[in-house]
Amino acid sequence: MPILMKPRIIKTEEQYRHSVAEVARLAANDPDVDSDGGARLELLAKLVEDYEKAHFHFAQPDPVDAILFRIEQQGLST
């Protein structure tokens, strides 16, 4: 059984990697939302999300390009 880490604000890349791994492990078990596992999953997912927002910057697609991409993915024509 893996050692559970105490949820904390994620400050390093190593903490981030461990948190993501635990989120994946918990999500694979699909815990009930009201269970301890569900609460832990929710908290860790929020901590991971906050870290990603602060450290990973993704360019937003041009709205027209996004629409054209979606049309193409649906097999539609313009």
TORPA-4810 file (N, C-alpha, C, O; in nm, 3 decimals):
<nodes>
NODE_1_0.085_-0.118_0.000_0.000_0.000_0.000_0.090_0.124_0.000_0.184_0.132_0.079_M
NODE_2_0.061_0.223_-0.088_0.147_0.341_-0.095_0.132_0.428_0.030_0.027_0.432_0.093_P
NODE_3_0.240_0.495_0.063_0.238_0.588_0.176_0.164_0.713_0.131_0.199_0.773_0.029_I
NODE_4_0.063_0.753_0.208_-0.014_0.871_0.173_0.058_0.996_0.220_0.099_1.006_0.336_L
NODE_5_0.073_1.090_0.129_0.134_1.216_0.167_0.028_1.307_0.226_-0.091_1.296_0.193_M
NODE_6_0.071_1.396_0.311_-0.020_1.493_0.371_-0.043_1.603_0.268_0.054_1.663_0.221_K
NODE_7_-0.167_1.632_0.230_-0.191_1.736_0.130_-0.140_1.872_0.177_-0.172_1.918_0.287_P
NODE_8_-0.061_1.935_0.092_-0.005_2.068_0.120_-0.002_2.147_-0.010_-0.016_2.092_-0.119_R
NODE_9_0.017_2.277_0.003_0.035_2.361_-0.115_0.155_2.306_-0.192_0.260_2.280_-0.133_I
NODE_10_0.141_2.289_-0.322_0.247_2.234_-0.405_0.344_2.347_-0.441_0.304_2.447_-0.501_I
NODE_11_0.471_2.329_-0.404_0.571_2.434_-0.427_0.684_2.391_-0.520_0.756_2.476_-0.572_K
NODE_12_0.701_2.261_-0.540_0.812_2.214_-0.622_0.762_2.119_-0.732_0.650_2.067_-0.725_T
NODE_13_0.846_2.099_-0.829_0.814_2.005_-0.938_0.798_1.863_-0.883_0.711_1.788_-0.928_E
NODE_14_0.881_1.827_-0.788_0.873_1.693_-0.728_0.740_1.675_-0.655_0.676_1.571_-0.669_E
NODE_15_0.699_1.773_-0.577_0.570_1.766_-0.509_0.457_1.757_-0.611_0.359_1.685_-0.591_Q
NODE_16_0.471_1.831_-0.719_0.370_1.829_-0.826_0.359_1.688_-0.884_0.249_1.635_-0.898_Y
NODE_17_0.473_1.627_-0.918_0.472_1.492_-0.977_0.408_1.391_-0.882_0.329_1.306_-0.925_R
NODE_18_0.441_1.399_-0.754_0.383_1.306_-0.656_0.232_1.328_-0.644_0.155_1.233_-0.634_H
NODE_19_0.191_1.453_-0.645_0.048_1.485_-0.633_-0.030_1.435_-0.754_-0.138_1.379_-0.739_S
NODE_20_0.026_1.454_-0.873_-0.040_1.407_-0.995_-0.052_1.255_-0.992_-0.155_1.199_-1.030_V
NODE_21_0.052_1.187_-0.946_0.048_1.041_-0.937_-0.060_0.996_-0.838_-0.132_0.899_-0.864_A
NODE_22_-0.071_1.066_-0.727_-0.174_1.028_-0.629_-0.314_1.058_-0.682_-0.407_0.981_-0.658_E
NODE_23_-0.330_1.169_-0.752_-0.460_1.200_-0.813_-0.499_1.088_-0.910_-0.614_1.043_-0.910_V
NODE_24_-0.404_1.044_-0.991_-0.432_0.936_-1.087_-0.471_0.807_-1.014_-0.564_0.738_-1.054_A
NODE_25_-0.398_0.775_-0.908_-0.427_0.654_-0.831_-0.566_0.661_-0.768_-0.644_0.566_-0.776_R
NODE_26_-0.596_0.775_-0.707_-0.728_0.791_-0.644_-0.840_0.788_-0.748_-0.944_0.725_-0.727_L
NODE_27_-0.819_0.857_-0.859_-0.923_0.864_-0.963_-0.951_0.724_-1.021_-1.065_0.692_-1.055_A
NODE_28_-0.847_0.642_-1.031_-0.865_0.506_-1.084_-0.957_0.423_-0.993_-1.024_0.331_-1.039_A
NODE_29_-0.958_0.457_-0.864_-1.045_0.385_-0.769_-1.187_0.439_-0.769_-1.276_0.378_-0.709_N
NODE_30_-1.209_0.552_-0.834_-1.341_0.615_-0.844_-1.413_0.621_-0.710_-1.520_0.563_-0.693_D
NODE_31_-1.352_0.693_-0.613_-1.415_0.697_-0.480_-1.545_0.776_-0.480_-1.564_0.867_-0.561_P
NODE_32_-1.632_0.741_-0.389_-1.756_0.815_-0.369_-1.721_0.957_-0.328_-1.628_0.978_-0.250_D
NODE_33_-1.794_1.054_-0.378_-1.767_1.196_-0.352_-1.766_1.226_-0.203_-1.686_1.309_-0.157_V
NODE_34_-1.851_1.161_-0.127_-1.864_1.188_0.016_-1.769_1.106_0.103_-1.772_1.117_0.226_D
NODE_35_-1.685_1.023_0.042_-1.592_0.939_0.119_-1.463_1.016_0.147_-1.439_1.122_0.089_S
NODE_36_-1.380_0.960_0.235_-1.248_1.021_0.262_-1.164_1.024_0.135_-1.095_1.122_0.108_D
NODE_37_-1.170_0.916_0.057_-1.095_0.912_-0.069_-1.143_1.017_-0.167_-1.064_1.080_-0.237_G
NODE_38_-1.275_1.037_-0.171_-1.331_1.139_-0.260_-1.289_1.279_-0.219_-1.257_1.363_-0.303_G
NODE_39_-1.290_1.305_-0.088_-1.247_1.436_-0.038_-1.099_1.459_-0.064_-1.059_1.569_-0.101_A
NODE_40_-1.019_1.355_-0.046_-0.875_1.365_-0.072_-0.849_1.392_-0.220_-0.767_1.477_-0.255_R
NODE_41_-0.920_1.320_-0.306_-0.907_1.340_-0.451_-0.943_1.483_-0.489_-0.871_1.546_-0.567_L
NODE_42_-1.052_1.533_-0.436_-1.096_1.669_-0.467_-0.991_1.772_-0.423_-0.959_1.865_-0.497_E
NODE_43_-0.938_1.755_-0.303_-0.838_1.849_-0.252_-0.710_1.843_-0.334_-0.657_1.947_-0.374_L
NODE_44_-0.659_1.723_-0.360_-0.535_1.711_-0.437_-0.553_1.763_-0.579_-0.463_1.828_-0.633_L
NODE_45_-0.668_1.737_-0.639_-0.693_1.787_-0.775_-0.692_1.940_-0.777_-0.641_2.000_-0.872_A
NODE_46_-0.747_2.002_-0.675_-0.747_2.148_-0.665_-0.605_2.201_-0.647_-0.568_2.302_-0.708_K
NODE_47_-0.526_2.135_-0.564_-0.387_2.177_-0.544_-0.307_2.164_-0.673_-0.227_2.252_-0.706_L
NODE_48_-0.328_2.055_-0.746_-0.260_2.036_-0.875_-0.305_2.144_-0.974_-0.222_2.202_-1.044_V
NODE_49_-0.434_2.170_-0.979_-0.486_2.274_-1.069_-0.423_2.410_-1.039_-0.383_2.482_-1.130_E
NODE_50_-0.415_2.445_-0.912_-0.356_2.574_-0.873_-0.210_2.582_-0.914_-0.165_2.685_-0.963_D
NODE_51_-0.135_2.473_-0.894_0.006_2.471_-0.933_0.019_2.488_-1.085_0.102_2.564_-1.132_Y
NODE_52_-0.063_2.415_-1.160_-0.057_2.423_-1.306_-0.090_2.564_-1.356_-0.025_2.614_-1.447_E
NODE_53_-0.190_2.626_-1.297_-0.225_2.763_-1.339_-0.111_2.859_-1.314_-0.091_2.953_-1.392_K
NODE_54_-0.036_2.839_-1.207_0.073_2.929_-1.172_0.201_2.900_-1.251_0.282_2.991_-1.271_A
NODE_55_0.220_2.777_-1.297_0.348_2.740_-1.357_0.344_2.703_-1.505_0.448_2.703_-1.571_H
NODE_56_0.228_2.673_-1.558_0.217_2.635_-1.698_0.127_2.735_-1.769_0.011_2.754_-1.731_F
NODE_57_0.180_2.798_-1.870_0.103_2.898_-1.943_0.078_2.848_-2.085_0.171_2.824_-2.162_H
NODE_58_-0.048_2.832_-2.116_-0.087_2.783_-2.248_-0.152_2.897_-2.325_-0.238_2.968_-2.273_F
NODE_59_-0.110_2.913_-2.448_-0.169_3.017_-2.533_-0.313_2.979_-2.565_-0.343_2.863_-2.593_A
NODE_60_-0.400_3.075_-2.560_-0.540_3.053_-2.595_-0.552_3.052_-2.748_-0.492_3.136_-2.815_Q
NODE_61_-0.627_2.958_-2.803_-0.641_2.954_-2.949_-0.724_3.072_-2.998_-0.808_3.127_-2.927_P
NODE_62_-0.697_3.109_-3.121_-0.779_3.210_-3.187_-0.920_3.152_-3.198_-0.935_3.037_-3.239_D
NODE_63_-1.024_3.228_-3.162_-1.161_3.173_-3.164_-1.201_3.117_-3.301_-1.265_3.012_-3.308_P
NODE_64_-1.165_3.185_-3.408_-1.202_3.136_-3.542_-1.129_3.005_-3.570_-1.190_2.912_-3.623_V
NODE_65_-1.000_2.997_-3.537_-0.926_2.873_-3.557_-0.985_2.759_-3.475_-0.991_2.645_-3.522_D
NODE_66_-1.030_2.788_-3.354_-1.090_2.685_-3.270_-1.220_2.633_-3.332_-1.246_2.513_-3.330_A
NODE_67_-1.300_2.723_-3.386_-1.425_2.682_-3.452_-1.396_2.599_-3.575_-1.460_2.496_-3.598_I
NODE_68_-1.301_2.643_-3.656_-1.265_2.567_-3.776_-1.210_2.429_-3.741_-1.240_2.331_-3.809_L
NODE_69_-1.130_2.422_-3.636_-1.077_2.293_-3.592_-1.190_2.199_-3.552_-1.191_2.082_-3.591_F
NODE_70_-1.286_2.251_-3.476_-1.398_2.170_-3.431_-1.484_2.123_-3.549_-1.529_2.008_-3.552_R
NODE_71_-1.505_2.212_-3.646_-1.580_2.175_-3.767_-1.510_2.060_-3.838_-1.574_1.964_-3.882_I
NODE_72_-1.377_2.070_-3.850_-1.297_1.966_-3.916_-1.307_1.835_-3.839_-1.322_1.729_-3.900_E
NODE_73_-1.299_1.841_-3.706_-1.306_1.720_-3.624_-1.441_1.651_-3.636_-1.450_1.529_-3.620_Q
NODE_74_-1.546_1.727_-3.662_-1.680_1.672_-3.677_-1.706_1.619_-3.817_-1.811_1.559_-3.843_Q
NODE_75_-1.609_1.640_-3.907_-1.626_1.593_-4.044_-1.720_1.682_-4.125_-1.774_1.640_-4.227_G
NODE_76_-1.739_1.804_-4.079_-1.829_1.899_-4.147_-1.747_1.984_-4.245_-1.624_1.980_-4.245_L
NODE_77_-1.815_2.058_-4.328_-1.744_2.148_-4.420_-1.789_2.291_-4.395_-1.896_2.316_-4.340_S
NODE_78_-1.704_2.382_-4.435_-1.735_2.524_-4.414_-1.802_2.584_-4.534_-1.836_2.702_-4.534_T
</nodes>
